[in-house]
C-alpha cells in the first residue's frame, strides 16, 4: 500500500504533505526530528491519510 498523508506541527501552524509506503515509520521519522525538512517543526500529529494500492 502507498499513502498520502498530512501532518501538522504541534509547535506551529506548519503543515506537511507527503507520500510513503510505510506510514508508521515515516510518521515516526517526522515526529522524532530525523527528517531534515521537518526537523525544526517536530513533533507532529497526523491530520489525514489516504491509502492506495499502487503509486
N, CA, C and O atoms as a GROMACS GRO file, in nm:
protein
  220
    1UNK      N    1   0.083  -0.119   0.000
    1UNK     CA    2   0.000   0.000   0.000
    1UNK      C    3   0.088   0.125   0.000
    1UNK      O    4   0.198   0.126   0.054
    2UNK      N    5   0.037   0.228  -0.061
    2UNK     CA    6   0.102   0.358  -0.062
    2UNK      C    7   0.008   0.459   0.004
    2UNK      O    8  -0.114   0.447  -0.005
    3UNK      N    9   0.067   0.556   0.070
    3UNK     CA   10  -0.012   0.651   0.147
    3UNK      C   11   0.024   0.795   0.110
    3UNK      O   12   0.140   0.827   0.085
    4UNK      N   13  -0.077   0.878   0.106
    4UNK     CA   14  -0.062   1.023   0.102
    4UNK      C   15  -0.106   1.071   0.239
    4UNK      O   16  -0.213   1.033   0.286
    5UNK      N   17  -0.025   1.155   0.303
    5UNK     CA   18  -0.057   1.194   0.439
    5UNK      C   19  -0.037   1.343   0.461
    5UNK      O   20   0.039   1.409   0.390
    6UNK      N   21  -0.107   1.394   0.559
    6UNK     CA   22  -0.097   1.534   0.601
    6UNK      C   23  -0.067   1.535   0.750
    6UNK      O   24  -0.141   1.477   0.829
    7UNK      N   25   0.041   1.602   0.787
    7UNK     CA   26   0.076   1.615   0.928
    7UNK      C   27   0.081   1.764   0.964
    7UNK      O   28   0.108   1.849   0.879
    8UNK      N   29   0.057   1.792   1.091
    8UNK     CA   30   0.060   1.930   1.141
    8UNK      C   31   0.152   1.937   1.261
    8UNK      O   32   0.147   1.852   1.350
    9UNK      N   33   0.235   2.038   1.264
    9UNK     CA   34   0.325   2.059   1.376
    9UNK      C   35   0.245   2.092   1.501
    9UNK      O   36   0.145   2.164   1.495
   10UNK      N   37   0.289   2.039   1.614
   10UNK     CA   38   0.227   2.072   1.742
   10UNK      C   39   0.284   2.203   1.797
   10UNK      O   40   0.232   2.256   1.895
   11UNK      N   41   0.391   2.255   1.735
   11UNK     CA   42   0.454   2.379   1.780
   11UNK      C   43   0.409   2.502   1.701
   11UNK      O   44   0.420   2.614   1.751
   12UNK      N   45   0.360   2.481   1.580
   12UNK     CA   46   0.322   2.594   1.495
   12UNK      C   47   0.211   2.552   1.399
   12UNK      O   48   0.156   2.442   1.410
   13UNK      N   49   0.179   2.638   1.305
   13UNK     CA   50   0.076   2.606   1.206
   13UNK      C   51   0.133   2.538   1.082
   13UNK      O   52   0.065   2.529   0.980
   14UNK      N   53   0.255   2.490   1.089
   14UNK     CA   54   0.321   2.425   0.976
   14UNK      C   55   0.249   2.295   0.938
   14UNK      O   56   0.223   2.210   1.022
   15UNK      N   57   0.218   2.283   0.808
   15UNK     CA   58   0.156   2.163   0.753
   15UNK      C   59   0.251   2.100   0.652
   15UNK      O   60   0.326   2.171   0.584
   16UNK      N   61   0.249   1.968   0.643
   16UNK     CA   62   0.336   1.896   0.551
   16UNK      C   63   0.257   1.785   0.487
   16UNK      O   64   0.188   1.709   0.555
   17UNK      N   65   0.266   1.774   0.355
   17UNK     CA   66   0.202   1.667   0.280
   17UNK      C   67   0.312   1.578   0.224
   17UNK      O   68   0.408   1.627   0.167
   18UNK      N   69   0.297   1.448   0.242
   18UNK     CA   70   0.398   1.356   0.193
   18UNK      C   71   0.338   1.227   0.143
   18UNK      O   72   0.217   1.204   0.155
   19UNK      N   73   0.423   1.142   0.087
   19UNK     CA   74   0.383   1.009   0.042
   19UNK      C   75   0.483   0.908   0.096
   19UNK      O   76   0.599   0.940   0.120
   20UNK      N   77   0.436   0.785   0.116
   20UNK     CA   78   0.521   0.680   0.168
   20UNK      C   79   0.458   0.544   0.145
   20UNK      O   80   0.339   0.534   0.115
   21UNK      N   81   0.538   0.440   0.160
   21UNK     CA   82   0.484   0.305   0.157
   21UNK      C   83   0.480   0.244   0.298
   21UNK      O   84   0.438   0.129   0.315
   22UNK      N   85   0.526   0.320   0.398
   22UNK     CA   86   0.524   0.275   0.537
   22UNK      C   87   0.489   0.396   0.626
   22UNK      O   88   0.578   0.468   0.671
   23UNK      N   89   0.362   0.415   0.650
   23UNK     CA   90   0.315   0.535   0.720
   23UNK      C   91   0.365   0.542   0.864
   23UNK      O   92   0.403   0.650   0.910
   24UNK      N   93   0.366   0.432   0.935
   24UNK     CA   94   0.412   0.435   1.075
   24UNK      C   95   0.559   0.475   1.085
   24UNK      O   96   0.595   0.558   1.169
   25UNK      N   97   0.642   0.417   1.001
   25UNK     CA   98   0.784   0.450   1.002
   25UNK      C   99   0.805   0.597   0.966
   25UNK      O  100   0.882   0.668   1.031
   26UNK      N  101   0.738   0.642   0.862
   26UNK     CA  102   0.756   0.779   0.814
   26UNK      C  103   0.708   0.882   0.917
   26UNK      O  104   0.773   0.984   0.938
   27UNK      N  105   0.595   0.854   0.982
   27UNK     CA  106   0.546   0.944   1.085
   27UNK      C  107   0.644   0.950   1.202
   27UNK      O  108   0.669   1.057   1.257
   28UNK      N  109   0.700   0.837   1.239
   28UNK     CA  110   0.800   0.833   1.347
   28UNK      C  111   0.923   0.914   1.310
   28UNK      O  112   0.980   0.982   1.395
   29UNK      N  113   0.966   0.909   1.184
   29UNK     CA  114   1.080   0.988   1.140
   29UNK      C  115   1.052   1.137   1.152
   29UNK      O  116   1.137   1.213   1.198
   30UNK      N  117   0.934   1.178   1.111
   30UNK     CA  118   0.898   1.320   1.122
   30UNK      C  119   0.890   1.363   1.269
   30UNK      O  120   0.947   1.465   1.306
   31UNK      N  121   0.821   1.287   1.350
   31UNK     CA  122   0.797   1.327   1.489
   31UNK      C  123   0.923   1.326   1.575
   31UNK      O  124   0.932   1.402   1.671
   32UNK      N  125   1.019   1.241   1.541
   32UNK     CA  126   1.142   1.233   1.621
   32UNK      C  127   1.246   1.334   1.579
   32UNK      O  128   1.349   1.350   1.645
   33UNK      N  129   1.222   1.404   1.467
   33UNK     CA  130   1.318   1.502   1.420
   33UNK      C  131   1.426   1.443   1.330
   33UNK      O  132   1.524   1.511   1.300
   34UNK      N  133   1.409   1.319   1.286
   34UNK     CA  134   1.508   1.255   1.198
   34UNK      C  135   1.494   1.298   1.052
   34UNK      O  136   1.583   1.271   0.972
   35UNK      N  137   1.385   1.365   1.018
   35UNK     CA  138   1.365   1.413   0.881
   35UNK      C  139   1.409   1.558   0.873
   35UNK      O  140   1.352   1.645   0.939
   36UNK      N  141   1.511   1.584   0.792
   36UNK     CA  142   1.572   1.716   0.786
   36UNK      C  143   1.474   1.826   0.746
   36UNK      O  144   1.478   1.936   0.802
   37UNK      N  145   1.386   1.798   0.650
   37UNK     CA  146   1.295   1.903   0.601
   37UNK      C  147   1.189   1.945   0.702
   37UNK      O  148   1.132   2.054   0.689
   38UNK      N  149   1.162   1.862   0.802
   38UNK     CA  150   1.059   1.896   0.901
   38UNK      C  151   1.113   1.901   1.045
   38UNK      O  152   1.038   1.920   1.140
   39UNK      N  153   1.243   1.883   1.059
   39UNK     CA  154   1.305   1.871   1.191
   39UNK      C  155   1.270   1.986   1.286
   39UNK      O  156   1.240   1.962   1.403
   40UNK      N  157   1.274   2.107   1.238
   40UNK     CA  158   1.251   2.222   1.327
   40UNK      C  159   1.105   2.240   1.366
   40UNK      O  160   1.074   2.324   1.451
   41UNK      N  161   1.015   2.163   1.307
   41UNK     CA  162   0.872   2.175   1.339
   41UNK      C  163   0.819   2.058   1.423
   41UNK      O  164   0.702   2.059   1.462
   42UNK      N  165   0.902   1.959   1.451
   42UNK     CA  166   0.860   1.841   1.528
   42UNK      C  167   0.824   1.881   1.670
   42UNK      O  168   0.879   1.979   1.720
   43UNK      N  169   0.736   1.811   1.736
   43UNK     CA  170   0.662   1.691   1.696
   43UNK      C  171   0.537   1.725   1.613
   43UNK      O  172   0.500   1.842   1.598
   44UNK      N  173   0.475   1.621   1.560
   44UNK     CA  174   0.361   1.634   1.471
   44UNK      C  175   0.242   1.551   1.516
   44UNK      O  176   0.255   1.461   1.599
   45UNK      N  177   0.127   1.585   1.460
   45UNK     CA  178   0.012   1.496   1.470
   45UNK      C  179  -0.036   1.468   1.329
   45UNK      O  180  -0.029   1.553   1.241
   46UNK      N  181  -0.084   1.347   1.310
   46UNK     CA  182  -0.135   1.306   1.179
   46UNK      C  183  -0.275   1.363   1.164
   46UNK      O  184  -0.363   1.336   1.245
   47UNK      N  185  -0.296   1.440   1.058
   47UNK     CA  186  -0.425   1.504   1.032
   47UNK      C  187  -0.511   1.418   0.940
   47UNK      O  188  -0.632   1.403   0.961
   48UNK      N  189  -0.446   1.362   0.836
   48UNK     CA  190  -0.524   1.291   0.735
   48UNK      C  191  -0.433   1.197   0.657
   48UNK      O  192  -0.314   1.226   0.638
   49UNK      N  193  -0.488   1.086   0.611
   49UNK     CA  194  -0.414   0.997   0.521
   49UNK      C  195  -0.512   0.924   0.430
   49UNK      O  196  -0.627   0.898   0.465
   50UNK      N  197  -0.462   0.890   0.312
   50UNK     CA  198  -0.535   0.810   0.215
   50UNK      C  199  -0.446   0.696   0.172
   50UNK      O  200  -0.325   0.714   0.156
   51UNK      N  201  -0.503   0.577   0.153
   51UNK     CA  202  -0.427   0.460   0.111
   51UNK      C  203  -0.461   0.425  -0.034
   51UNK      O  204  -0.576   0.434  -0.077
   52UNK      N  205  -0.355   0.385  -0.107
   52UNK     CA  206  -0.370   0.346  -0.247
   52UNK      C  207  -0.298   0.214  -0.270
   52UNK      O  208  -0.200   0.184  -0.203
   53UNK      N  209  -0.347   0.137  -0.364
   53UNK     CA  210  -0.286   0.008  -0.395
   53UNK      C  211  -0.158   0.021  -0.476
   53UNK      O  212  -0.070  -0.065  -0.468
   54UNK      N  213  -0.147   0.128  -0.552
   54UNK     CA  214  -0.026   0.148  -0.632
   54UNK      C  215   0.014   0.295  -0.629
   54UNK      O  216  -0.066   0.384  -0.598
   55UNK      N  217   0.138   0.318  -0.662
   55UNK     CA  218   0.190   0.454  -0.662
   55UNK      C  219   0.129   0.535  -0.772
   55UNK      O  220   0.161   0.652  -0.788
   0.00000   0.00000   0.00000
